[in-house]
Amino acid sequence: MQREQLIAVIVAVALFMEQIDSTIIATALPAIAADLNTTPLKLNVAVTAYLLALAIFIPVSGWFADRFGARNVFRAAIIVFMTGSICCALSNSLPAFVAARVLQGMGGAMMTPVARLIILRSVDKSRLLNAMSFMSIPGLAGPLFGPPLGGLIVTVATWHWIFLVNIPIGLLGIVMVTKYIPDIKVERAERFDIVGMLLIGLGLGGLAFGLSLTRNASVPLFVDLGLAVFGAVMIALYVLRLRRIDNPVLDLGLLKLRSVEISVFGGFLFRTSLGAMPFLLPLLFQLGFGMSPLQSGFLVISTSIGVLLVKPFAPTLLRAFGFRNLFLINGPLVSLTFAAFALFSKETALWLMVPLLIFNGFIRSLQFTTFSAITFADVSAAKMSHATSLLAVSSQLAISTGVAIGALAVELAMQWHGHTSPTAADFPYAFITIALVTASSFFVCLRLPADAGSEIANRPPRPQPAPAATEETLRRKAS
């Protein structure tokens, strides 16, 4: 295995651990709630607390990596995550459990953007897509493996092992990072923007927390909206302040680069599906079709087969089509498969559902990898850490938004049908809504130049037309 591939595998395994842990708790909530003398509904705050910690601490990860070195920060992130996992397993009350989840979220927030930064600073641009395809697997497969794995662990053991299984993986990760990850840092880190950190942290936390709570019936709607509005106001204040500072904690000036703009805005619309699908599919199979959590989980895992199959094909497809063409061809296919999920019913044969889920996983992973890679096509080495933080923040908000959109669509369908609990008839509207949201990214991608990311895709740049002859040149030729 080449050095670049080994680095990509190491960071991918650590990210897979973090991504699984963000969703594995879902199927274990009843067991944890019973042990902590609370209800599953109240325990939902532990899920949102993890999300809140991610949103708040992601923006500072790039600066920490520049200041202390990407290897040191990534290793510290694994240690913090493991410590949070141990605290979760030892918790004997709801407040202690929520605090432990926040600690986990702090570690997880540092992992994703710093892992991307390690790849960007360790791998040549011509081989970047191969490394990025490794990194796309945890982000897509982790949320899908989480719920069934949680159900399996709770069935054969106690809920504590959901968190304790992270320890051997984390220890192995620390050893591998120390041995194989280079010590990458900039010569002189910029001054840290504390006020900007508070504004953007409160803003992103308010938005992410407000959006995630829309599916929690125990929280009044005005609280959800209040948090979201508060977050939007804080972000607006942060944007107004950008003109007066040179070293923003979240550099929105990168959006002036067309490739970054397309990745953030087009990618945001697409990435809503990364939050919606792991949320909607298990509910459809369990509440709509009457499957057990384990049956539902293993059916959802079939999408991960497609995710794993992308690795050898992504570089070839990108080399053949280029970023822009691949976005415009593959994106509509992703949206069509989401719309096709609306046709699922109890009578739909598994031999029809499973291939469609696998195909969806394949093309969704391909789109995810392509959006991630194009972000860095035109970013200078000095701005890589800022770009990774910006991408991580937009991705996290997109996932929260996807969950909120999916939950709201199901809720509105239930009210329309007069249902007090979700049925199979309430889910098609949600799948069609997500299909329309992801399809709108097509119009954003139209603005991408045809030869964008040629170096990453290993494609020769488009030949430039010869300059038009001037009148003086024509006179000389005539003479």
Summary of the structure (lengths in Angstrom):
residues: 479
radius of gyration: 22.9
end to end distance: 63.6
largest distance: 97.0
contacts: 1770
relative contact order: 0.13
helix: 80%
strand: 0%
